[in-house]
Amino acid sequence: MTTTIKFEREKETKHTIRFKETPEEGQPHVIGTLYVQKWYAGSTNKLEVMIKKG
């Protein structure tokens, strides 16, 4: 089973960008908060993470 989780930029820290999960309405958070290094995140405002359970 593969799940795609969406995130939106929330806050910028010294070396990272904090993204908050934006679950479908009525669904619980799977990850919650995600920190991504600035060099990778750049100026993007949205991320998608795919999790594969097997």
Number of C-alpha atoms within 10 A of each C-alpha: 6 9 12 10 18 17 20 17 18 15 11 14 10 7 11 17 22 20 22 19 23 18 16 10 6 6 8 11 13 12 14 13 14 17 17 15 14 16 10 10 17 11 10 11 12 15 16 12 13 10 12 9 7 5
